[in-house]
Amino acid sequence: MVSKMKKKAAPTKSIKDINRRRWRRKTPIKNVVAASSAVLSSIHRRISKLLTKLGITSLSSNRKRNSYKILKKTTTHFNFHQESSLDNVCKTLLFDDNESTTTTTTTTTALLPPSILNRKTIFLDLDETLIHSTTTRPLDRFDFLVRPIIDGTPMDFYVVKRPGIDELLESLASRFEIVVFTAALKEYASLVLDRLDRNRFISHRLYRDSCRNIDGRLVKDLALVGRDLKSVVIVDDNPVSFSNQPENAILIKPFVDDICDRELWKLRRFF
């Protein structure tokens, strides 16, 4: 009887049988995931064997170790100044990302191209410094007339040259770079300068669009012109124009119609 009971005992189950039953109990999704894992494992083993034959099995581990060392070194020697710089770089990166650019620093284009001659630069204002103009015809005299089109309307400007302007431009051009920096509109000022500087003593011209609007006032910011501030000076009758760099300015008396004016002669002797 005992022997019969031993014969009826359940047969031993192999690992394969157990795995098959586990496989059957899994849901279809789990079966797909398990199959994918098996395939990936097989691919990984084959790639590992291939890399072993090529002798580059330590490539991935070396990269991890090198990357870890770099990060560890950077973290160890980090200080406040680096943190500030990093913060600025991060802000720049976020800004540039929004603007769809790849640079990591923001740059401002200079108002003037690089200087060819190694000379100091003199910035001259136009209205009430070199000339005076009015839309009504003067009773006594004027030197020339310009007719720009402003906002689609032709306008007449009667221009009076300040005494000594021709001699001043010729004298300065031989030793300095001359730039006229005016807050006037280009449509008007360009015509005036074409008549005023027929010999092309003026190297560059900057108009209203090159000024900065600070609290509703037009400021001529010399920090944007692309020249060393130690080598520039601006001559202007309006202190607001050079309020950002008053130490680089020469304030001149405004000119209207005084034929006995001698300010430009004084300026010529000064330079």
C-alpha positions as CSV (number, residue, x, y, z in Angstrom):
1,M,0.0,0.0,0.0
2,V,2.8,2.3,0.9
3,S,4.6,1.5,-2.4
4,K,1.4,2.3,-4.3
5,M,1.1,5.7,-2.6
6,K,4.7,6.4,-3.5
7,K,4.1,5.7,-7.1
8,K,1.1,8.1,-7.1
9,A,3.2,10.9,-5.8
10,A,3.4,14.0,-8.0
11,P,6.3,14.1,-10.4
12,T,9.0,16.6,-9.9
13,K,8.7,19.9,-11.8
14,S,11.7,21.2,-13.8
15,I,12.7,24.9,-14.0
16,K,11.4,25.0,-17.5
17,D,8.0,23.8,-16.5
18,I,7.8,26.4,-13.8
19,N,8.9,29.1,-16.2
20,R,6.3,28.0,-18.7
21,R,3.6,28.2,-16.1
22,R,4.8,31.7,-15.1
23,W,4.8,32.7,-18.7
24,R,1.2,31.5,-19.1
25,R,0.1,33.4,-16.0
26,K,1.4,36.7,-17.3
27,T,-0.8,39.2,-19.1
28,P,-0.2,39.8,-22.9
29,I,1.4,43.2,-22.1
30,K,3.8,41.6,-19.6
31,N,4.6,38.9,-22.2
32,V,5.6,41.5,-24.7
33,V,7.7,43.4,-22.2
34,A,9.4,40.2,-21.1
35,A,10.1,39.2,-24.7
36,S,11.5,42.7,-25.4
37,S,13.8,42.4,-22.4
38,A,15.0,39.1,-23.5
39,V,15.7,40.4,-27.0
40,L,17.6,43.4,-25.6
41,S,19.6,41.2,-23.3
42,S,20.6,39.0,-26.2
43,I,21.6,42.1,-28.3
44,H,23.6,43.5,-25.4
45,R,25.5,40.2,-25.0
46,R,26.3,40.1,-28.7
47,I,27.5,43.7,-28.7
48,S,29.6,43.0,-25.7
49,K,31.3,40.0,-27.4
50,L,31.9,42.2,-30.5
51,L,33.5,45.0,-28.5
52,T,35.6,42.4,-26.7
53,K,37.0,41.2,-30.0
54,L,37.7,44.8,-31.0
55,G,39.5,45.5,-27.8
56,I,37.3,48.5,-26.7
57,T,35.3,46.9,-23.9
58,S,36.5,49.6,-21.4
59,L,35.3,52.5,-23.5
60,S,32.1,53.1,-21.6
61,S,33.6,52.6,-18.2
62,N,36.4,55.1,-18.9
63,R,34.0,57.7,-20.0
64,K,32.0,57.4,-16.8
65,R,35.1,57.6,-14.7
66,N,36.5,60.6,-16.6
67,S,33.1,62.4,-16.4
68,Y,32.9,61.8,-12.7
69,K,36.4,63.1,-12.1
70,I,35.7,66.3,-14.0
71,L,32.5,67.0,-12.1
72,K,34.2,66.2,-8.8
73,K,37.1,68.5,-9.5
74,T,34.8,71.4,-10.6
75,T,32.6,71.0,-7.5
76,T,35.6,70.9,-5.2
77,H,37.2,74.1,-6.4
78,F,34.0,76.1,-6.8
79,N,33.9,79.5,-5.2
80,F,31.7,82.6,-5.0
81,H,33.2,84.3,-8.1
82,Q,32.7,81.1,-10.2
83,E,29.2,80.9,-8.9
84,S,28.4,84.4,-10.1
85,S,29.9,83.8,-13.5
86,L,28.0,80.6,-13.8
87,D,24.8,82.3,-12.9
88,N,25.4,84.9,-15.6
89,V,26.2,82.3,-18.2
90,C,23.0,80.4,-17.3
91,K,21.0,83.6,-17.7
92,T,22.7,84.2,-21.0
93,L,22.0,80.7,-22.2
94,L,18.3,81.0,-21.3
95,F,18.1,84.3,-23.1
96,D,19.9,83.0,-26.2
97,D,17.8,79.9,-26.2
98,N,14.7,82.1,-26.5
99,E,16.3,84.0,-29.3
100,S,17.3,80.8,-31.1
101,T,21.0,81.6,-31.0
102,T,24.0,79.4,-30.2
103,T,26.3,81.9,-28.6
104,T,26.9,81.9,-24.9
105,T,27.6,85.6,-24.5
106,T,25.7,88.7,-25.6
107,T,27.5,91.2,-27.7
108,T,26.6,94.8,-28.6
109,T,27.5,96.0,-32.1
110,A,29.6,99.2,-32.0
111,L,28.1,102.3,-33.7
112,L,31.3,102.9,-35.6
113,P,33.5,100.5,-37.6
114,P,37.1,99.9,-36.3
115,S,39.3,102.9,-36.8
116,I,41.9,102.5,-39.7
117,L,44.2,105.3,-38.4
118,N,45.5,105.2,-34.9
119,R,44.1,108.6,-34.0
120,K,42.1,110.2,-31.3
121,T,38.4,110.8,-32.1
122,I,36.5,114.1,-31.8
123,F,32.7,113.9,-31.8
124,L,31.1,117.1,-33.0
125,D,27.4,118.1,-32.5
126,L,25.7,119.7,-35.5
127,D,22.8,122.0,-34.6
128,E,23.8,125.1,-32.5
129,T,27.4,123.8,-32.4
130,L,28.5,123.8,-36.1
131,I,25.4,125.4,-37.7
132,H,22.0,126.9,-36.9
133,S,19.0,126.2,-39.1
134,T,15.4,127.4,-39.1
135,T,12.3,126.7,-41.2
136,T,11.5,130.4,-41.6
137,R,13.7,132.4,-44.0
138,P,16.1,134.7,-42.1
139,L,15.7,138.4,-42.7
140,D,19.4,139.1,-43.2
141,R,21.3,136.1,-44.6
142,F,21.7,132.3,-44.7
143,D,24.4,130.1,-46.3
144,F,22.4,127.4,-48.0
145,L,19.0,125.7,-48.1
146,V,18.2,122.0,-47.7
147,R,14.8,120.5,-48.4
148,P,14.4,117.0,-46.8
149,I,11.3,115.0,-46.9
150,I,10.1,114.3,-43.3
151,D,7.1,112.1,-42.8
152,G,6.3,112.4,-46.5
153,T,6.3,116.2,-46.4
154,P,9.0,118.3,-48.0
155,M,10.4,121.0,-45.6
156,D,12.7,123.9,-46.2
157,F,15.6,124.5,-43.7
158,Y,17.7,127.7,-44.0
159,V,21.1,127.0,-42.7
160,V,23.7,129.4,-41.2
161,K,27.2,128.2,-40.8
162,R,29.1,129.1,-37.6
163,P,32.1,131.3,-38.3
164,G,35.3,129.2,-38.4
165,I,33.7,125.9,-39.3
166,D,35.6,125.4,-42.5
167,E,38.9,126.1,-41.0
168,L,38.2,123.9,-37.9
169,L,37.3,120.8,-40.0
170,E,40.4,121.2,-42.2
171,S,42.7,121.6,-39.2
172,L,41.3,118.7,-37.2
173,A,41.1,116.3,-40.1
174,S,44.9,116.2,-40.4
175,R,45.4,114.9,-36.8
176,F,42.1,113.5,-35.6
177,E,39.2,111.2,-36.6
178,I,36.2,113.5,-36.9
179,V,32.7,112.1,-36.3
180,V,29.6,114.2,-36.3
181,F,27.1,112.9,-33.7
182,T,23.8,114.6,-33.9
183,A,20.4,114.1,-32.4
184,A,18.7,115.3,-35.6
185,L,16.9,113.1,-38.1
186,K,19.1,111.6,-40.8
187,E,16.8,112.9,-43.6
188,Y,17.7,116.4,-42.6
189,A,21.2,116.1,-41.1
190,S,22.6,114.1,-44.0
191,L,21.7,116.9,-46.5
192,V,23.2,119.5,-44.3
193,L,26.5,117.6,-43.9
194,D,26.7,117.0,-47.7
195,R,26.7,120.8,-48.2
196,L,28.9,121.5,-45.1
197,D,31.6,118.9,-45.8
198,R,32.3,119.0,-49.5
199,N,35.9,118.0,-48.9
200,R,35.0,115.0,-46.8
201,F,36.9,115.9,-43.7
202,I,34.3,114.1,-41.6
203,S,35.0,110.4,-41.3
204,H,31.6,109.2,-39.9
205,R,28.1,110.4,-39.2
206,L,25.8,109.3,-36.4
207,Y,22.2,110.5,-36.3
208,R,19.2,110.3,-33.9
209,D,18.8,106.6,-34.3
210,S,22.3,106.2,-32.7
211,C,21.2,108.1,-29.5
212,R,19.9,106.4,-26.4
213,N,16.5,107.4,-25.1
214,I,16.9,107.8,-21.3
215,D,13.9,109.1,-19.4
216,G,12.6,110.8,-22.6
217,R,16.0,112.5,-23.3
218,L,18.3,111.8,-26.2
219,V,21.8,110.8,-24.9
220,K,24.9,110.3,-27.0
221,D,26.5,107.3,-25.2
222,L,30.2,107.2,-26.1
223,A,30.4,103.7,-24.5
224,L,28.7,102.4,-27.6
225,V,30.8,104.0,-30.4
226,G,33.5,101.4,-30.4
227,R,36.4,103.7,-29.3
228,D,38.6,103.8,-26.2
229,L,37.0,106.4,-23.9
230,K,40.5,107.6,-23.0
231,S,41.0,108.7,-26.7
232,V,37.7,110.4,-27.4
233,V,36.1,113.8,-26.7
234,I,32.7,115.2,-27.6
235,V,31.9,118.9,-28.3
236,D,28.2,119.8,-27.7
237,D,26.1,122.7,-26.6
238,N,23.6,120.5,-24.7
239,P,24.8,118.9,-21.4
240,V,22.2,116.2,-21.6
241,S,23.8,114.8,-24.7
242,F,27.0,113.8,-22.9
243,S,25.4,113.1,-19.5
244,N,26.8,109.6,-19.5
245,Q,30.4,110.7,-20.0
246,P,30.7,114.3,-18.8
247,E,34.4,113.8,-18.3
248,N,34.8,113.4,-22.0
249,A,32.9,116.5,-23.0
250,I,33.6,120.1,-24.0
251,L,30.6,122.3,-23.5
252,I,30.3,125.0,-26.1
253,K,28.2,128.1,-26.2
254,P,25.1,127.6,-28.5
255,F,25.2,129.4,-31.8
256,V,22.3,131.1,-33.5
257,D,23.2,133.9,-35.8
258,D,26.1,135.9,-34.2
259,I,28.5,136.7,-37.1
260,C,31.1,137.7,-34.5
261,D,31.1,134.3,-32.8
262,R,34.6,133.0,-32.2
263,E,34.0,129.8,-30.3
264,L,35.2,127.5,-33.1
265,W,38.4,129.5,-33.4
266,K,39.0,129.0,-29.7
267,L,38.3,125.3,-30.1
268,R,40.7,125.0,-33.0
269,R,43.5,126.6,-30.9
270,F,42.7,124.3,-27.9
271,F,43.1,121.1,-30.0
